[in-house]
Amino acid sequence: METVGIHHVALNVPDVEEGIRFYTEVLGGQLRTDRPELGIAGAWIDLGAQQVHLVEAPVPRNLGQHFALRVRDLDAAVAELRAKGVELGDPSHIGSNRQTFVVDPAGNPIELHEVGEPIG
């Protein structure tokens, strides 16, 4: 099997409209209008070349699951989100990479990830 990347990540949210506002107004995504009727409330949002699919359902207990958004400038992303009133930690180094986390209104953690130069 040849994979070419991740197409989307599906997240449970208790309030789809609140999720849409967060992923579009705060994170800069674009709400798609081509989602068919699937028998359950939800939304599809473009974030870069990938999508986040919001599904209206109870949010399960978090066991460390998350997804990461790759950003070009983590400091600029953190400053922009803080200016919008979003609470998030200071960036930390993981090898040559840097990361921090933000939590969506439903409690889903999202890593913001800046790829650095390889060490060595």
TIDRENRO-534203 format. One line per 8 residues: number of its first residue (from 1); their letters; for each residue x, z, y of N, C-alpha, C. Coordinates in steps of 0.2 Angstrom, whole numbers, plus 5000, padded with zeros to 4 digits. Atoms other than C-alpha are relative to their C-alpha. Example, Ala and Ser with C-alpha at 12.3 -4.5 7.8 and 13.67 -1.06 7.14 Angstrom:
! TIDRENRO-534203
1> AS> 5004:5000:4994:5062:5039:4978:5004:5000:5006 ~ 4996:4999:4994:5068:5036:4995:4996:5003:5005
! end
This chain:
! TIDRENRO-534203
1> METVGIHH> 5004:5000:4994:5000:5000:5000:5004:5000:5006 ~ 4996:5001:4994:5007:4995:5017:4995:5003:5006 ~ 5004:4998:4995:5000:5006:5031:5004:4998:5007 ~ 4998:5002:4994:5002:5001:5049:4999:5005:5006 ~ 5001:4995:4995:4998:5017:5058:4994:5004:4999 ~ 5007:4996:5000:4984:5030:5061:4995:4997:5005 ~ 5005:5003:4996:4968:5022:5067:4996:5005:5005 ~ 5003:4995:4996:4959:5038:5072:5000:5007:4997
9> VALNVPDV> 5001:4993:5002:4957:5057:5070:4993:5002:5002 ~ 5007:4998:4999:4940:5064:5068:5000:5008:5001 ~ 5000:4993:4999:4936:5081:5075:4993:5003:5001 ~ 5007:4996:5000:4921:5093:5073:5000:5003:5007 ~ 5001:4997:4994:4914:5098:5090:4993:5003:5000 ~ 5007:4998:5000:4898:5109:5093:4996:4997:5006 ~ 5004:5003:4994:4894:5099:5109:5004:4994:5002 ~ 4997:5006:4999:4898:5081:5110:5001:4998:5007
17> EEGIRFYT> 4999:5001:4993:4895:5079:5128:5006:5004:5004 ~ 4995:4996:4998:4907:5093:5132:5007:4997:4998 ~ 4994:5003:5002:4920:5085:5121:5002:4993:5003 ~ 4998:5006:4997:4918:5068:5129:5003:5001:5007 ~ 4997:4998:4994:4921:5076:5146:5007:5002:5000 ~ 4993:4998:5001:4937:5084:5140:5004:4994:4998 ~ 4996:5005:5002:4944:5069:5131:5001:4994:5005 ~ 5000:5005:4995:4940:5057:5145:5002:5003:5007
25> EVLGGQLR> 4998:4998:4994:4941:5067:5161:5007:5004:5000 ~ 4994:4996:5000:4955:5079:5156:5006:4996:4997 ~ 4995:5003:5003:4965:5069:5144:5001:4992:5001 ~ 4999:5007:4998:4962:5052:5151:4998:4994:4995 ~ 5003:5005:5005:4953:5043:5136:4995:4996:5003 ~ 5005:5005:4998:4941:5029:5137:4994:5001:4995 ~ 5005:4999:5005:4924:5032:5129:4998:4993:4998 ~ 5002:5007:5002:4919:5017:5118:4993:5000:5000
33> TDRPELGI> 5007:5001:5001:4902:5010:5118:4998:4996:4994 ~ 5001:5004:5006:4903:5001:5102:4998:5004:4993 ~ 5002:4996:5006:4899:5016:5090:4993:4999:4998 ~ 5007:5001:5002:4885:5012:5079:4996:5006:4998 ~ 5004:4994:5002:4871:5024:5074:5002:5002:4993 ~ 4997:4998:5007:4878:5034:5060:4996:5006:4998 ~ 5004:4995:5002:4864:5047:5059:5002:5007:5001 ~ 4998:4993:4997:4874:5061:5067:5003:4999:5007
41> AGAWIDLG> 4997:5000:4993:4879:5064:5085:5007:5000:5000 ~ 4993:5000:4999:4896:5059:5090:5002:4995:5005 ~ 4998:5005:4996:4907:5048:5100:5007:4998:4998 ~ 4993:5003:5001:4923:5037:5099:5003:4999:5007 ~ 4996:5001:4994:4936:5038:5112:5007:4997:4999 ~ 4993:5002:5001:4952:5028:5114:5005:5004:5004 ~ 4994:4997:4996:4968:5037:5118:5006:4996:4998 ~ 4994:5004:5001:4982:5025:5119:4997:4995:4995
49> AQQVHLVE> 5002:5005:5005:4981:5013:5104:4996:5003:4994 ~ 5004:4997:5005:4972:5026:5093:4994:5003:5003 ~ 5007:4998:4998:4955:5034:5093:4999:5007:4998 ~ 5002:4993:5002:4948:5052:5093:4992:4999:4998 ~ 5007:5000:5002:4931:5052:5084:4997:5007:5000 ~ 5003:4993:5000:4920:5067:5089:4994:5000:4996 ~ 5006:4999:5005:4907:5073:5076:4997:5006:5002 ~ 5004:4994:4998:4894:5085:5081:4999:5004:4994
57> APVPRNLG> 5001:4996:5006:4896:5099:5068:5004:5006:5001 ~ 4997:4993:4999:4902:5117:5066:5008:4998:4999 ~ 4993:5001:5000:4921:5118:5069:5002:5005:4995 ~ 4997:4996:5005:4930:5125:5054:5005:5005:5002 ~ 4995:4996:4999:4942:5139:5054:5007:4996:5000 ~ 4994:5003:4999:4959:5133:5060:5005:5003:4995 ~ 4995:4998:5004:4973:5134:5047:5007:4996:5002 ~ 4994:5004:4997:4986:5125:5058:4999:4993:5001
65> QHFALRVR> 5001:5007:4999:4979:5108:5058:4999:4998:5007 ~ 5000:5003:4993:4981:5098:5074:5002:4993:5000 ~ 4997:5007:4999:4986:5081:5080:5004:5000:5006 ~ 4995:5000:4995:4999:5076:5092:4999:4994:5004 ~ 5000:5006:4996:4998:5065:5107:5007:4999:5003 ~ 4994:5001:4997:5014:5057:5112:5000:4998:5007 ~ 5000:5001:4993:5018:5057:5130:5007:4998:5002 ~ 4993:5002:4998:5032:5049:5140:5004:5006:5004
73> DLDAAVAE> 4997:4995:4996:5035:5064:5152:4996:5006:4999 ~ 5004:4994:5002:5029:5081:5145:4999:5004:5007 ~ 5000:4996:4994:5033:5090:5162:4994:4997:5004 ~ 5005:5003:4996:5022:5078:5171:4993:5001:4997 ~ 5006:4999:5004:5008:5079:5158:4998:5008:5001 ~ 5001:4993:4999:5009:5098:5159:4997:5002:5007 ~ 5002:4999:4993:5008:5098:5178:4993:4997:5002 ~ 5007:5003:4999:4993:5086:5178:4994:5004:4997
81> LRAKGVEL> 5005:4996:5003:4983:5096:5166:4999:5007:5003 ~ 5001:4993:4996:4987:5113:5175:4996:4999:5006 ~ 5003:5002:4994:4981:5104:5191:4992:5000:4999 ~ 5008:5001:5002:4964:5101:5182:4998:5007:4997 ~ 5003:4993:5002:4963:5120:5177:5001:5001:4993 ~ 5000:4999:5007:4968:5118:5159:5006:5005:4999 ~ 4995:4995:5002:4978:5132:5151:5004:4998:4995 ~ 4995:5002:5005:4993:5128:5141:5007:5003:5001
89> GDPSHIGS> 4993:4997:5000:5010:5135:5136:5005:4996:5003 ~ 4994:5004:4998:5027:5130:5143:5003:4996:4994 ~ 4997:5004:5005:5035:5116:5134:5006:5004:4996 ~ 4995:4997:5004:5047:5121:5120:5004:4994:4996 ~ 4996:5005:5003:5061:5111:5111:4999:5001:4992 ~ 4999:5000:5007:5060:5106:5093:5005:4995:4998 ~ 4995:5005:5001:5076:5098:5089:5001:4997:5007 ~ 4999:5003:4993:5078:5085:5103:4993:4998:5003
97> NRQTFVVD> 5007:5002:4997:5059:5083:5105:4998:5007:5004 ~ 5004:4995:4997:5048:5094:5116:4993:5000:4999 ~ 5007:5000:5001:5031:5100:5114:4996:5006:5003 ~ 5004:4994:4998:5017:5111:5120:4993:4999:4997 ~ 5006:5001:5003:4999:5114:5114:4994:5001:5006 ~ 5006:4999:4996:4982:5113:5123:4994:5000:4995 ~ 5006:4999:5005:4965:5118:5115:4994:4996:5003 ~ 5006:5003:4998:4949:5107:5117:4995:5005:5001
105> PAGNPIEL> 5005:4995:4999:4933:5116:5122:4997:5002:4993 ~ 5003:4998:5007:4928:5117:5103:5005:5004:4996 ~ 4994:4996:5003:4945:5126:5099:5004:4996:4996 ~ 4995:5004:5004:4954:5111:5091:5006:5000:5004 ~ 4993:5000:4997:4973:5112:5095:5002:4993:5000 ~ 4997:5006:4999:4981:5097:5102:5007:5001:5002 ~ 4993:5000:4998:5000:5095:5103:5001:4994:5005 ~ 4997:5005:4996:5008:5086:5117:5007:4999:4999
113> HEVGEPIG> 4993:5001:5003:5024:5078:5111:5004:4995:5004 ~ 4995:5005:4997:5039:5070:5120:5005:4999:4995 ~ 4995:5002:5004:5051:5061:5109:5007:5000:5004 ~ 4994:5000:4997:5069:5065:5114:5005:4995:4996 ~ 4994:5003:5004:5086:5057:5109:5002:5003:4994 ~ 4998:4996:5007:5091:5060:5091:5007:5004:5002 ~ 4994:4996:4999:5104:5074:5090:5005:4998:4994 ~ 4995:5001:5004:5120:5070:5082:5003:4994:5000
! end
